[in-house]
Amino acid sequence: MNMRVVGLRAVVMAAGVCLATPSFAQTSDEDAAAEAVETPTAIPIDTSAVTDPVTIAKLTPVVIEILDPLGSKLSNSLDTYRIRLVEPIVIEGMELVPAGAEGMGEVVHAKKAGGMGAAGELVLAARYLTVDGRQLRLRSMELLEDAEGKDRMGTVHTLNIASAAAPIPIGLLGYFIGGGNIEIPAGARASAKLAAPFAITPVSSTAAKAGGEEPASRPQGDMAETTTLTGPEGGTDETEEGLQ
Amino acid sequence: MKIRNVLVASLLVATAAAATPAMADDKVAGSEVVIPDAPEGTGQIVFFRPGGAGFAMGCSVNENGEKISSLGSGRYFVLRTTPGRHEFSVKSEAKDVLALEVEEGETQFAKCKIKMGILMGRPDLAPAKEDEFRKMNKVQLVDADDMGPAPGALRPEEMMAAAVPAAEAEMEVEADAAAE
């Protein structure tokens, strides 16, 4: 539905450009008097088509990066952590949200590993990205690749992890056997989805073209160059250190 | 088209025959349990308890101090609730709390295991993967008597009513695949 809306707007934009361009060519060929008459109707470029808000559909997938180290031992329930958009959100060739937009995630649940082989537990959720001064709400976070740290077990729809526990203890000896803790380094990547539709005005047609050429395959090192909506780049350094 | 319809019909008959025991009180493999989809505006958590240590102990899952359901060894129940953060607790000799983020239209899993305590076992509630539930050899829905008073746990008849459309949809997909 939203894709259709985007598609229609793209057609409107293209039509606007087509209508406007010949009118300029025509005016250059005609005399000044005719131009003065025709200008009011022919010149207006349909800027409203370019700047009309585009709605990004609910459940649109995004790739984010966790900027702070997290862990079942390190984190506490209801802690917040920083996240950043890794890949721009591009729809119909228009870069609507550039990579680098930062936001916030929340530790829904954290419990460090205990005695008796109790495993560490960590449940994370992505809350929002700050885009254009507004909150783009996120949901359904899942870690990607081997981002679950050195101890891993699983992801559900939010990121729910219980670490690999020690073997089931036998007798009182078990009291001193600890389960594993979960560690998630800064720089770990995760997927998430938009929790609600988000209307945004494309930055500009030029930026849209630039962003639309290679939205998903941009190397990580280029992220800082495309960051336009966020503040300090300190997080990038921290991230890269975390990944090494 | 006729072939597809025949396939759907035959698969539905087969499903009805095969699914009925899973809906009833019999034990079935975790892989055979049909979990209904969460309706719009809700999410689900499947709580289950693998067998093993402390099988004689109950694991009563509570939210806001109210019991949602007991969870005996090898049992499971499906909690349907509102999206957002929910805190669940289990208690015996010690209390354990698990918070989960319920997402609309999605199903998560949580398990209760009994750890060794000083005088008695200690229930431990932890996030789990669907695989862990599916690989259980025998699992049985919690009896309706052991559910509540807190709302949300799907009773056996609700599980059956909700699961039949899901099974039909699944069968139609399989029939489409077979027809192709």
Interface residues (C-beta under 8 A of the other chain):
Chain A: S77 V108 H109 K111 M116 G117 A118 A119 E121 V123 A125 R139 S140 M153 G154 T155 V156 H157 T158 N160 I161 A162 I168 P169 G174 Y175
Chain B: G52 A53 R85 L98 A99 L100 E101 E103 E104 E106 T107 Q108 F109 K115 M116 R122 D124 A126 P127 A128 K129 E130 D131 E132
